[in-house]
């Protein structure tokens, strides 16, 4: 796909774009499993992506975006030193990486931006916006899923791979090492990885961040039921479920769940099944693992990467690491 006018834009669509290939099988597994677990990628349809952007920019309790932005604004030049390309995983509208793009463009180094996101609509919108903001910028967008489409990232040199927002914490420990290892295999000796990680802290601060007073996170969580209704003919009543988030001390993570307010049966026509929920039964929709500096270094090391720098915001709530191949 080409961009409008003279803009140099390419959009590649992978198998996992918008979750279409996996939604049915993932929902079937979740609704028939014990316990019920549905992965977070299906939260991010167009409306879900809009809600997530609002959470990161509007919710006063959601500190990760502000804390990470503080680090990026303060250290963008050194974080992008030597880079000519920015590859952003889970890009959204590139709101997290504007400081990096600005620093690279300001030094005359910015040549190409590669946004990678499961939601094709935001990849296209982001490409259009950035080519207008940075004339001459080449954008090679990838609409796809981390599980199946990382190979669609174009080859290059002097690249910074940015995986920000603490998104790596949405992966289970058993998923993180294979993911980071695959990412390392895409990198060359002139590339670097910027990894955003939320840090372990008091549970009250963590729980408030995932249950904001404006109800944005609750709406974001429940939106997955709207996705199932729309795409699979589900008959979920969103008011029959409540958003729940809590700190799981043993696993050092926040868990988001949807709790059934009552015993109920929910038909899902496209799957030919009726999901049964007991009163109070929960379906887990997201985990958000939290880290210590030692844990970040160990997990990078296990993937074949070496931590070069570890930066936190002034309050010590969030961290941004820069790593390269060992």
KAURSUL-V191018 format. One record per backbone hydrogen bond with DSSP energy under -1.0 kcal/mol. NH is the residue of the N-H (numbers start at 0). CO is the residue of the C=O. If there is no record, write none. Layout:
BEGIN
nh:NH co:CO
nh:NH co:CO
END
This chain:
BEGIN
nh:6 co:3
nh:8 co:6
nh:9 co:138
nh:11 co:140
nh:13 co:142
nh:16 co:13
nh:17 co:117
nh:18 co:15
nh:19 co:16
nh:22 co:18
nh:25 co:21
nh:26 co:22
nh:27 co:23
nh:28 co:24
nh:29 co:25
nh:30 co:26
nh:31 co:27
nh:37 co:283
nh:42 co:39
nh:43 co:40
nh:48 co:44
nh:49 co:45
nh:50 co:46
nh:51 co:47
nh:52 co:48
nh:53 co:49
nh:54 co:50
nh:55 co:51
nh:56 co:52
nh:57 co:53
nh:61 co:58
nh:62 co:60
nh:66 co:62
nh:67 co:63
nh:68 co:64
nh:69 co:65
nh:70 co:66
nh:71 co:67
nh:72 co:68
nh:73 co:69
nh:74 co:70
nh:75 co:71
nh:78 co:74
nh:79 co:75
nh:82 co:79
nh:83 co:157
nh:84 co:157
nh:85 co:111
nh:86 co:159
nh:87 co:113
nh:88 co:161
nh:89 co:115
nh:90 co:115
nh:93 co:90
nh:100 co:96
nh:101 co:97
nh:102 co:98
nh:103 co:99
nh:104 co:100
nh:105 co:101
nh:106 co:102
nh:107 co:104
nh:108 co:103
nh:109 co:103
nh:110 co:83
nh:111 co:83
nh:112 co:137
nh:113 co:85
nh:115 co:87
nh:116 co:141
nh:122 co:118
nh:123 co:119
nh:124 co:120
nh:125 co:121
nh:126 co:122
nh:127 co:123
nh:128 co:124
nh:129 co:125
nh:130 co:126
nh:131 co:127
nh:132 co:128
nh:133 co:129
nh:136 co:133
nh:137 co:110
nh:138 co:7
nh:139 co:112
nh:140 co:9
nh:141 co:114
nh:142 co:11
nh:143 co:116
nh:148 co:144
nh:151 co:148
nh:152 co:149
nh:159 co:84
nh:160 co:191
nh:161 co:86
nh:162 co:193
nh:166 co:163
nh:168 co:165
nh:169 co:166
nh:170 co:167
nh:174 co:171
nh:175 co:171
nh:176 co:172
nh:178 co:174
nh:179 co:175
nh:180 co:176
nh:181 co:177
nh:182 co:178
nh:183 co:179
nh:184 co:180
nh:190 co:187
nh:191 co:158
nh:192 co:322
nh:193 co:160
nh:194 co:320
nh:195 co:162
nh:196 co:318
nh:198 co:316
nh:199 co:290
nh:205 co:201
nh:206 co:202
nh:207 co:203
nh:208 co:204
nh:210 co:207
nh:214 co:211
nh:218 co:214
nh:219 co:215
nh:220 co:216
nh:221 co:217
nh:222 co:218
nh:223 co:220
nh:224 co:221
nh:226 co:222
nh:227 co:223
nh:228 co:224
nh:229 co:225
nh:230 co:226
nh:231 co:227
nh:233 co:227
nh:234 co:266
nh:239 co:236
nh:240 co:237
nh:241 co:258
nh:243 co:256
nh:245 co:254
nh:247 co:252
nh:252 co:247
nh:253 co:287
nh:254 co:245
nh:255 co:285
nh:256 co:243
nh:257 co:282
nh:258 co:241
nh:259 co:280
nh:260 co:239
nh:263 co:276
nh:265 co:274
nh:267 co:272
nh:268 co:232
nh:269 co:231
nh:270 co:267
nh:271 co:268
nh:272 co:267
nh:274 co:265
nh:276 co:263
nh:279 co:259
nh:280 co:277
nh:282 co:257
nh:283 co:35
nh:284 co:255
nh:285 co:255
nh:287 co:253
nh:288 co:168
nh:289 co:251
nh:290 co:197
nh:295 co:291
nh:296 co:292
nh:297 co:293
nh:298 co:294
nh:299 co:295
nh:300 co:296
nh:301 co:297
nh:303 co:300
nh:304 co:299
nh:305 co:323
nh:307 co:321
nh:308 co:321
nh:310 co:319
nh:312 co:317
nh:315 co:312
nh:318 co:196
nh:319 co:310
nh:320 co:194
nh:321 co:308
nh:322 co:192
nh:323 co:305
nh:325 co:303
END
